[in-house]
């Protein structure tokens, strides 16, 4: 499949509505609004409790806060797609087999936000966390694992969002942008390692360029593909610990179909399905 192709390798198409914003609509929307509220409160408390107004730059320059922002943007897009069902119309057989524009935005944000949150969570608890020095508060737990859990519940249990390997490009774009930002931060903006957290401090281009270059290579060649592979593999999870994608919601039966009347092309009649006629 392409970046946003709904075709599966076995020749079937995923059911757009059942995959990205399944019924019952009110329940799905309520859960997604609650998840966004938790993420928004985490961002707000992290900013107002841990940072003062003059340190806004420091707040927005850290990777963990980039991750929270991507998760919040996904949750907004997911709530919009859930509320406005016209974004979930199944493409006709003679049309390009991709979802509507806003559903593609939601899909792209999910494929970016989830592995980013995984990277931040793993690095935080393995590199940053110091039991004697770091206070384990509720916003700290949410920022470094809690929001990731909400994203996985959303994408694996509430919905059944597939991950395409080609979508790793978005993660690489953001990763490269962050690394470029660390260079600018060192040489143009602050150049002060004391102003960084432990994750950002490994990219100390001014004080230790060789170490920063090494970490750049490790990030691009190991950390990013490993994190993305874990998320991709999880999207294929099915019962009995199989990873064959059989839980995905398919059109026209098979692979956990969402139901509905199937036309001559094997595509569920989405309008009738939404009205409860099938």
Secondary structure by P-SEA (a helix, b strand, c coil): cccccccccccccccccccccccaaaaaaaaaaaaaaaaaaaaaaaaaacccccaaaaaaacaaaaaaaaaaaaaaaaaaaaacccccccccccccccccaaaaaaaaaaacaaaaaaaaaaaaaacccccccccccaaaaaaccaaaaaaaaaaccccbbbbbcccaaaaaaaaaaaaaaaaaaaccccccccccccccccccccccaaaaaaaaaaaaccaaaaaaaaaaaaaaccccccccccccccccccccccccccccccccaaaaaaaccc
